[in-house]
Amino acid sequence: MVVNCVAYQKDGTRLRDISIEDISEVLKEPDTFVWVGLHEPDSPLLLKLQEEFDLHDLAVEDARCAHQRTKVETYGDSLFIVVQTAQLIGGHIAFGETHIFLGQRYLITIRHGASLSYKPARLTCEKTPDLLALGPSYGLYGVLDFVVDNLLPIVREFREELQMLEADIFSNTLNRDTVRRLYDMQRDLMSLRLAVAPMQDVINQLVRLHPELIPDELRVYFRDVYDHVFRVNESISAMREMLAAAINVNLALVTFGQNEVMKKLAGWAAMLAAPTLITSWYGMNFTHMPELSQPWAYPAITGLVACVVGAIYLWLKRAKWL
């Protein structure tokens, strides 16, 4: 459950790995802060963190439930932030949550569900100790930037898959698997947009508010994350429109193909109706039919039927019904 628990000096250099029990002792040292990373912790561990960092009861309760909306809340001199995370697993998007506690001397990240480890973000922050010296808020930037950057490949993967499905979309036959996959992609992107759109408001607050926790030097970095979130949101919207258009085009092409088949069937039916009408006269029980007594009557009627059928065929061919 404890992924990492690291103490840092005020100048941004890594001090050492510590245990959860040693956090309060480390915080007694001047000019230090702690970065804790957890993955699906149980209640005793959360209670221990609450004791060590003096976290608010409501924030800890939200972190325990792990079914929260994207938000940022202020509790005294600390922030509680919830963001949605996403991973592409088996062609479908799996969602998770990350709960973040930010104080003047600590940063706590708690992952639930589908979420990549934040170790790369932490290592990236450690490579720039001059920025990490600005406090735990730079670590918050690194985590949020990591979360957002992992969303773009999902949209890119869906776009590439849509390009591969174009051959099936423009085929003349209805492929139910193609339509079903397009619908699944559209549904996943809708869920992804519901997770990403509120993140813009959260990061916008971090850009403008909370000066006691986020120094002015870091606001430009959070503004960069906001730009990335905006781009992801726009990409999702564009992708959803492309998928909706692809579904409509596929259904329109299938309907057009069915209409073409019906036109051909109607044309052949018209060609069969002419000889059927003419020859049906001879099934009537008439005594006097002038052509019955003539030797040329049968060939003449046969030729007439052939001419009528041929004329109908040429007319339908010119009208592109056949």
Beta strands, then each sheet from edge to edge (+ up, - down):
strand 1: 2-9
strand 2: 14-17
strand 3: 32-39
strand 4: 71-75
strand 5: 78-89
strand 6: 92-103
strand 7: 106-113
sheet 1: 2+ 1- 3+ 7+ 6- 5+ 4-
end
